[in-house]
Amino acid sequence: RRSYTFEHEHVRILRNMVARHLSLPHRFVCFSDEPITGIETVPLDWRTHVPGTCGLKLAAWRPDIASVVGGGRLLVLDLDQVMVADITPLVDRPEPCVMFRNPNFSLERGRAYFQGSIQLHTAGVHPEVWTEQFKPSFWSRVNSRFGGHEQAWLSEVLPWDLPAWTDADGIY
């Protein structure tokens, strides 16, 4: 249903933006089944794939993700990000989990509380994001308030009092 396709060049563009705008030491890793020249990749975990959704991103919440990506702190980004300033203050935070509060949140319109395009968390925190989706009640829970998939699931499972970015942080 989408009118665009992300190519390898989009991954390289995001990597370059992160390199320009994040002064902390970091590794840039892309979840992909395809090798991407100049990019470290990790194979996709197809257990959470639902066609037409971003459910594959939930693999960042696997309890064993630190051993998969070789690190304990994860900044998960959508490929359609545009960074125009230093993101270090957004990333250099001590909390175990920071989410982006959806500026379009609405229970009446079924808009999720969290927007999944930027997520920061310590590997292994909130393992229920990964493990609960394999239970039979998953679909009824994910569609109960928000519809959709990845953002709805994050909004359904994670506590709403988590530290969160808003447009005041320069994220929109």
Secondary structure in CASP SS format (residue, H / E / C, confidence):
PFRMAT SS
TARGET T0000
AUTHOR 0000-0000-0000
METHOD secondary structure of the structure
MODEL  1
R C 1.00
R C 1.00
S C 1.00
Y C 1.00
T C 1.00
F C 1.00
E C 1.00
H H 1.00
E H 1.00
H H 1.00
V H 1.00
R H 1.00
I H 1.00
L H 1.00
R H 1.00
N H 1.00
M H 1.00
V H 1.00
A H 1.00
R H 1.00
H H 1.00
L C 1.00
S C 1.00
L C 1.00
P C 1.00
H C 1.00
R C 1.00
F C 1.00
V E 1.00
C E 1.00
F E 1.00
S C 1.00
D C 1.00
E C 1.00
P C 1.00
I E 1.00
T C 1.00
G C 1.00
I E 1.00
E E 1.00
T E 1.00
V E 1.00
P C 1.00
L C 1.00
D C 1.00
W H 1.00
R H 1.00
T H 1.00
H C 1.00
V C 1.00
P C 1.00
G C 1.00
T C 1.00
C C 1.00
G H 1.00
L H 1.00
K H 1.00
L H 1.00
A H 1.00
A H 1.00
W H 1.00
R C 1.00
P C 1.00
D C 1.00
I H 1.00
A H 1.00
S H 1.00
V H 1.00
V H 1.00
G C 1.00
G C 1.00
G C 1.00
R E 1.00
L E 1.00
L E 1.00
V E 1.00
L E 1.00
D C 1.00
L C 1.00
D C 1.00
Q C 1.00
V C 1.00
M C 1.00
V C 1.00
A C 1.00
D C 1.00
I C 1.00
T H 1.00
P H 1.00
L H 1.00
V H 1.00
D C 1.00
R C 1.00
P C 1.00
E C 1.00
P C 1.00
C E 1.00
V E 1.00
M E 1.00
F E 1.00
R E 1.00
N C 1.00
P C 1.00
N C 1.00
F C 1.00
S E 1.00
L C 1.00
E C 1.00
R C 1.00
G C 1.00
R E 1.00
A C 1.00
Y C 1.00
F E 1.00
Q E 1.00
G E 1.00
S E 1.00
I E 1.00
Q E 1.00
L E 1.00
H E 1.00
T E 1.00
A C 1.00
G C 1.00
V C 1.00
H C 1.00
P C 1.00
E H 1.00
V H 1.00
W H 1.00
T H 1.00
E H 1.00
Q H 1.00
F H 1.00
K C 1.00
P C 1.00
S C 1.00
F H 1.00
W H 1.00
S H 1.00
R H 1.00
V H 1.00
N C 1.00
S C 1.00
R C 1.00
F C 1.00
G C 1.00
G C 1.00
H C 1.00
E H 1.00
Q H 1.00
A H 1.00
W H 1.00
L H 1.00
S H 1.00
E H 1.00
V H 1.00
L C 1.00
P C 1.00
W C 1.00
D C 1.00
L C 1.00
P C 1.00
A E 1.00
W E 1.00
T C 1.00
D H 1.00
A H 1.00
D H 1.00
G C 1.00
I C 1.00
Y C 1.00
END
